[in-house]
Amino acid sequence: MTEAHAEYAPSSMYLTVACPGWKKQASMMPPELPTEATLEGEAAHEVAATAAAGHDVSKFLGLPAGNGVEITDEMLDGAAVWVEALEGYPVRIESRIDVKRVHMTKCWGTPDARQYAHETKTLRLADYKFGHEFVDEFENWQLLCYAVGAVDDHRIWDDPDVTIQMTVVQPRYYNAPPVRTWTIKLPEIWPYLERMQAAVREAESDNPRTMSGTHCTHCPARVNCPTFAKTVMHAIDFTGRADPMVSTAEQIGRELVLVQEFIKRLEARETGLSAMAEGMIRNGQRVPFYSLKQTEGRLAWTVPVEVVEMTAQMSGKSALKPPALITPTQARDRKILADKVVNEYAERPKGAFKLVRDSNTTQRKFKA
């Protein structure tokens, strides 16, 4: 997409709701440079959108996407999951939605896909995420914001029988199904709209609040935000004190939550400061204790494959890899083998047990 982001874009609505002052704080910073993960995600979105438009994307394997990033097997697999998730409705891919109920001129965006079925009165918004970090479909502020705009766009705001399905498609998160949907009735969306409206009103005020939390991890203002800096300093102070004896399960749980929250915020502070330090050094400034060192990439051939193989054969050897099977997931997603065959020929071994955080939204999800 070449169009600039809205000031209160749906993609950053979770930040605005959690911390109305983040936008004003971020306006004092230069724009963040795209990371490798960001560029990879853009390329994956391009492949997925092309596949959803009905084109064969398998021929693009190994070629550069629009931003120059090489198209990989994982991107093709993800595109197959995305296309399958959108089956059943005529779909609109990346068409702009104005969310005037949140702000008349400053809130709009382009959902990855949206669909409305008049027969069943079902509005569906779907978002494609290529990253490994879990994205929750439940109370997903980006999808909720899109939904508000889509309700107006389809002129169905006064129909209480409308069902809204908000879907996250995340093919590279392996601890949950790759396609996850949260379903609500239209009247249930209005309390969320009120929270978005209140957050934007405060963000537009002269002195909006800044509040730290897990949202700080991806906030572009995390380097120069005094509230976040104070939180990190408290975290550092906390980790330096001797801890009392922990004996009960409740104490262990509370302590572990606190420590993990501090670690996340320290990591967010580290990535922000690292980016700032790198930018200063590139501009000729000296940053005490740090310098830039260029790393070396993998050793790569500079001659055609045929030349290398012919030279190896002169010694009675071969430099070519033996043929290898694609993965069972690739065979299934690309519809090379039927699901029944894949299930018969492959299995997913159980890994070791891992301690995971039980979200505080779990109870509300069951009640919803």
KEGU-892876 format. One record per residue (C-alpha): residue number from 1; residue in one letter; x, y, z. Coordinates in Angstrom, 1 decimal. Layout:
<rs>
NUM	a	X	Y	Z
...
</rs>
This chain:
<rs>
1	m	0.0	0.0	0.0
2	t	1.4	3.4	-0.9
3	e	-1.3	5.4	0.9
4	a	-0.1	7.0	4.2
5	h	-1.5	5.7	7.5
6	a	-4.3	7.5	9.2
7	e	-3.5	9.4	12.4
8	y	-5.7	7.1	14.4
9	a	-5.3	4.0	12.2
10	p	-7.1	0.8	13.2
11	s	-3.7	-1.0	13.2
12	s	-2.5	1.1	16.1
13	m	-5.9	1.5	17.8
14	y	-4.8	-0.9	20.6
15	l	-2.1	1.6	21.4
16	t	-4.5	4.6	21.5
17	v	-7.0	2.7	23.7
18	a	-4.2	1.6	26.1
19	c	-2.2	4.9	26.1
20	p	-3.9	8.0	24.6
21	g	-0.7	10.0	24.8
22	w	1.4	7.7	22.6
23	k	0.8	9.5	19.4
24	k	1.8	12.9	20.7
25	q	4.9	11.3	22.2
26	a	5.8	9.5	19.0
27	s	5.4	12.7	17.0
28	m	8.7	13.9	18.6
29	m	10.6	11.0	17.1
30	p	11.8	10.3	13.6
31	p	10.0	7.5	11.8
32	e	11.2	4.0	12.7
33	l	13.1	2.2	10.0
34	p	11.6	-1.0	8.7
35	t	13.0	-4.2	10.2
36	e	13.6	-7.4	8.4
37	a	10.5	-8.9	10.0
38	t	8.5	-5.9	8.8
39	l	9.7	-6.2	5.3
40	e	9.1	-10.0	5.4
41	g	5.6	-9.4	6.5
42	e	4.9	-6.9	3.7
43	a	6.2	-9.4	1.2
44	a	4.0	-12.1	2.7
45	h	0.9	-9.9	2.6
46	e	1.6	-9.2	-1.1
47	v	1.7	-12.9	-1.9
48	a	-1.4	-13.6	0.2
49	a	-3.4	-10.7	-1.5
50	t	-2.3	-12.0	-4.9
51	a	-3.4	-15.5	-4.1
52	a	-6.8	-14.3	-2.7
53	a	-7.4	-12.5	-6.0
54	g	-7.3	-15.9	-7.7
55	h	-3.8	-15.9	-9.1
56	d	-1.3	-18.8	-9.0
57	v	1.5	-17.6	-6.7
58	s	3.6	-20.8	-6.8
59	k	5.5	-19.5	-9.8
60	f	6.8	-16.6	-7.7
61	l	8.9	-18.9	-5.4
62	g	12.4	-17.5	-5.1
63	l	11.5	-14.2	-6.9
64	p	11.6	-10.8	-5.2
65	a	8.4	-9.3	-3.9
66	g	7.6	-5.6	-4.6
67	n	9.9	-4.5	-1.7
68	g	12.7	-6.8	-2.9
69	v	12.3	-9.5	-0.2
70	e	12.6	-13.1	-1.6
71	i	9.3	-15.0	-1.8
72	t	9.7	-18.2	0.3
73	d	7.9	-21.5	0.7
74	e	6.5	-20.2	4.0
75	m	4.9	-17.3	2.2
76	l	3.3	-19.6	-0.3
77	d	2.0	-21.9	2.5
78	g	0.6	-18.9	4.4
79	a	-1.1	-17.7	1.3
80	a	-2.8	-21.1	0.9
81	v	-4.1	-20.9	4.5
82	w	-5.3	-17.3	3.9
83	v	-7.2	-18.3	0.7
84	e	-8.8	-21.3	2.4
85	a	-9.9	-19.0	5.3
86	l	-11.7	-16.7	2.9
87	e	-13.7	-19.4	1.1
88	g	-17.5	-19.0	1.2
89	y	-18.1	-15.3	0.6
90	p	-17.3	-12.8	-2.2
91	v	-14.4	-11.0	-0.6
92	r	-13.0	-7.5	-0.9
93	i	-9.3	-7.4	-0.4
94	e	-7.6	-4.3	1.1
95	s	-10.4	-1.8	0.3
96	r	-10.4	1.4	2.3
97	i	-12.8	1.9	5.2
98	d	-13.5	5.3	6.8
99	v	-14.3	4.9	10.5
100	k	-16.0	8.2	11.0
101	r	-17.7	7.2	14.3
102	v	-14.2	7.1	15.9
103	h	-13.0	10.3	14.2
104	m	-14.6	12.1	11.2
105	t	-11.3	12.6	9.3
106	k	-8.4	10.9	11.1
107	c	-9.5	7.3	11.4
108	w	-9.5	5.0	8.3
109	g	-7.7	1.9	7.1
110	t	-7.6	-1.0	4.7
111	p	-8.6	-4.3	6.2
112	d	-6.9	-7.3	4.6
113	a	-10.3	-8.7	3.8
114	r	-13.9	-8.0	4.5
115	q	-17.1	-9.8	3.5
116	y	-20.8	-9.3	4.1
117	a	-23.4	-12.0	3.3
118	h	-26.8	-10.4	3.1
119	e	-28.6	-13.8	3.2
120	t	-27.2	-14.7	6.7
121	k	-26.6	-11.1	7.8
122	t	-22.9	-11.9	8.6
123	l	-20.2	-9.3	8.5
124	r	-16.7	-10.7	8.5
125	l	-13.4	-9.0	8.9
126	a	-10.2	-10.9	8.5
127	d	-6.6	-9.9	9.2
128	y	-3.5	-11.8	8.0
129	k	-0.5	-11.9	10.4
130	f	2.7	-13.5	9.2
131	g	4.7	-13.0	12.4
132	h	5.4	-15.6	15.1
133	e	4.1	-13.5	18.0
134	f	0.5	-14.5	19.0
135	v	-2.2	-12.1	17.9
136	d	-5.4	-12.6	19.9
137	e	-8.7	-12.5	17.9
138	f	-10.6	-11.8	21.2
139	e	-11.2	-8.0	21.7
140	n	-8.8	-7.3	18.8
141	w	-9.0	-3.5	18.5
142	q	-7.8	-3.4	14.9
143	l	-10.7	-5.7	13.8
144	l	-13.2	-3.9	16.1
145	c	-12.3	-0.6	14.5
146	y	-12.6	-2.0	11.0
147	a	-15.9	-3.5	12.0
148	v	-17.3	-0.2	13.1
149	g	-16.4	1.3	9.7
150	a	-17.8	-1.6	7.8
151	v	-21.1	-1.5	9.7
152	d	-21.5	2.1	8.4
153	d	-20.2	1.2	4.9
154	h	-22.8	-1.5	4.5
155	r	-25.5	0.6	6.2
156	i	-26.4	-2.1	8.7
157	w	-25.8	-0.2	11.9
158	d	-29.5	-0.4	13.0
159	d	-29.9	-4.2	12.5
160	p	-29.4	-6.1	15.8
161	d	-29.6	-9.4	14.0
162	v	-26.3	-8.8	12.2
163	t	-23.5	-11.2	13.3
164	i	-19.9	-9.9	13.2
165	q	-17.1	-12.4	12.8
166	m	-13.5	-11.1	13.4
167	t	-10.9	-13.5	12.2
168	v	-7.1	-13.6	12.6
169	v	-5.2	-15.8	10.2
170	q	-1.7	-16.5	11.5
171	p	-0.1	-19.5	9.7
172	r	3.3	-19.3	11.6
173	y	1.9	-19.4	15.2
174	y	2.0	-23.1	16.0
175	n	0.5	-23.2	19.5
176	a	-3.0	-22.5	18.3
177	p	-5.1	-23.0	15.2
178	p	-3.9	-20.8	12.3
179	v	-7.4	-19.5	11.7
180	r	-9.2	-18.1	14.8
181	t	-12.5	-16.2	14.9
182	w	-14.3	-14.2	17.6
183	t	-18.0	-13.8	16.9
184	i	-20.3	-11.1	18.4
185	k	-23.7	-9.6	17.6
186	l	-23.8	-6.0	16.3
187	p	-25.1	-4.4	19.6
188	e	-22.1	-5.8	21.4
189	i	-19.7	-3.6	19.4
190	w	-21.0	-0.3	20.8
191	p	-19.2	-0.4	24.2
192	y	-16.0	-0.9	22.4
193	l	-16.7	2.0	20.1
194	e	-17.3	4.2	23.2
195	r	-13.8	3.2	24.5
196	m	-12.2	4.1	21.1
197	q	-14.0	7.4	21.0
198	a	-13.0	8.3	24.5
199	a	-9.4	7.4	23.8
200	v	-9.2	9.5	20.6
201	r	-10.8	12.5	22.4
202	e	-8.2	12.3	25.1
203	a	-5.4	11.8	22.5
204	e	-6.7	15.1	20.8
205	s	-6.5	17.0	24.1
206	d	-3.6	19.2	25.2
207	n	-2.3	16.8	27.8
208	p	-3.2	13.1	27.1
209	r	-2.0	10.5	29.5
210	t	0.8	8.1	28.8
211	m	0.5	4.7	30.5
212	s	2.9	1.8	30.4
213	g	2.0	-1.8	29.8
214	t	2.6	-4.7	27.4
215	h	1.6	-2.4	24.5
216	c	4.9	-0.5	25.0
217	t	6.7	-3.4	23.3
218	h	5.7	-2.2	19.8
219	c	5.2	1.5	20.6
220	p	7.4	3.8	18.4
221	a	7.6	6.3	21.3
222	r	9.2	3.8	23.7
223	v	12.6	5.4	23.4
224	n	11.6	8.9	24.5
225	c	8.5	8.2	26.7
226	p	9.2	9.3	30.3
227	t	6.5	7.1	31.7
228	f	8.0	4.0	30.1
229	a	11.5	5.0	31.2
230	k	10.3	5.3	34.8
231	t	8.7	1.9	34.6
232	v	11.9	0.4	33.3
233	m	13.9	2.0	36.1
234	h	11.6	0.5	38.6
235	a	12.0	-2.9	37.0
236	i	15.8	-2.6	37.2
237	d	15.5	-1.6	40.8
238	f	13.2	-4.5	41.5
239	t	15.6	-7.0	40.0
240	g	18.4	-5.8	42.2
241	r	16.7	-6.5	45.6
242	a	16.9	-9.7	47.5
243	d	13.6	-11.6	47.4
244	p	11.9	-13.1	50.3
245	m	11.3	-16.9	50.5
246	v	8.5	-17.8	48.1
247	s	6.5	-20.8	49.3
248	t	2.9	-20.7	48.0
249	a	1.5	-21.3	44.5
250	e	-0.2	-18.0	44.6
251	q	3.0	-16.1	45.5
252	i	4.9	-17.9	42.8
253	g	2.3	-17.1	40.1
254	r	2.1	-13.4	41.1
255	e	5.9	-13.1	41.2
256	l	6.4	-14.8	37.9
257	v	3.8	-12.6	36.2
258	l	5.5	-9.5	37.6
259	v	9.0	-10.6	36.5
260	q	7.9	-11.5	33.0
261	e	6.1	-8.2	32.6
262	f	9.3	-6.4	33.6
263	i	11.4	-8.5	31.2
264	k	9.0	-7.6	28.3
265	r	9.3	-3.9	29.1
266	l	13.1	-4.0	29.4
267	e	13.3	-5.8	26.0
268	a	11.1	-3.1	24.5
269	r	13.3	-0.4	25.9
270	e	16.4	-2.2	24.6
271	t	15.2	-2.5	21.0
272	g	14.2	1.2	21.0
273	l	17.5	2.4	22.5
274	s	19.4	0.1	20.1
275	a	17.7	1.6	17.1
276	m	18.3	5.1	18.4
277	a	22.0	4.4	19.1
278	e	22.5	2.9	15.6
279	g	20.9	5.9	14.0
280	m	23.2	8.3	15.9
281	i	26.4	6.4	15.0
282	r	25.4	6.2	11.4
283	n	25.0	10.0	11.5
284	g	28.5	10.4	12.8
285	q	27.7	10.8	16.5
286	r	29.6	8.9	19.2
287	v	27.6	6.7	21.5
288	p	29.6	5.7	24.6
289	f	30.2	1.9	25.0
290	y	28.9	1.1	21.5
291	s	30.1	1.0	17.9
292	l	28.8	-0.5	14.6
293	k	30.4	-3.7	13.4
294	q	29.5	-5.1	10.0
295	t	28.7	-8.8	10.1
296	e	29.4	-11.3	7.3
297	g	26.7	-13.1	5.6
298	r	26.7	-16.8	4.6
299	l	29.3	-17.9	2.0
300	a	27.5	-17.9	-1.3
301	w	28.3	-19.1	-4.8
302	t	29.2	-16.4	-7.3
303	v	29.1	-18.7	-10.4
304	p	26.2	-20.7	-11.9
305	v	25.1	-24.0	-10.4
306	e	26.2	-25.8	-13.6
307	v	29.8	-24.6	-13.2
308	v	30.1	-25.8	-9.6
309	e	28.6	-29.2	-10.4
310	m	30.8	-29.7	-13.4
311	t	33.9	-28.9	-11.4
312	a	32.8	-31.3	-8.6
313	q	32.2	-34.1	-11.2
314	m	35.7	-33.7	-12.4
315	s	36.7	-35.2	-9.0
316	g	34.1	-37.9	-9.2
317	k	31.7	-36.2	-6.8
318	s	28.5	-34.1	-6.8
319	a	27.7	-30.7	-5.3
320	l	23.9	-31.1	-5.7
321	k	21.6	-31.8	-2.9
322	p	19.5	-35.0	-3.1
323	p	15.8	-34.4	-3.8
324	a	13.8	-33.8	-0.6
325	l	10.1	-34.1	0.1
326	i	8.1	-31.0	0.9
327	t	6.6	-30.9	4.4
328	p	3.2	-32.5	5.2
329	t	1.8	-29.0	5.8
330	q	3.0	-27.8	2.4
331	a	1.5	-30.9	0.8
332	r	-1.9	-30.3	2.5
333	d	-2.0	-26.5	2.1
334	r	-1.1	-26.7	-1.6
335	k	-3.7	-29.4	-2.1
336	i	-1.0	-31.8	-3.5
337	l	-2.3	-34.6	-1.2
338	a	-5.7	-35.0	0.4
339	d	-6.1	-34.3	4.1
340	k	-6.9	-38.0	4.7
341	v	-3.7	-39.1	3.0
342	v	-1.6	-36.5	4.9
343	n	-3.1	-37.6	8.2
344	e	-2.3	-41.3	7.4
345	y	1.3	-40.6	6.3
346	a	2.3	-38.0	8.8
347	e	2.0	-37.1	12.5
348	r	2.9	-34.2	14.7
349	p	5.1	-35.5	17.6
350	k	4.4	-34.1	21.0
351	g	7.0	-31.8	22.3
352	a	8.1	-31.1	25.9
353	f	5.7	-29.4	28.3
354	k	6.2	-25.6	28.5
355	l	4.9	-23.2	31.1
356	v	2.7	-20.6	29.3
357	r	0.9	-17.5	30.6
358	d	-2.8	-17.9	31.1
359	s	-4.3	-14.7	29.8
360	n	-6.5	-12.7	32.1
361	t	-9.1	-12.6	29.3
362	t	-9.6	-16.4	29.5
363	q	-12.6	-16.2	31.9
364	r	-14.2	-13.4	29.8
365	k	-13.8	-15.5	26.6
366	f	-15.8	-18.3	28.2
367	k	-18.5	-15.8	29.3
368	a	-18.7	-14.1	25.9
</rs>
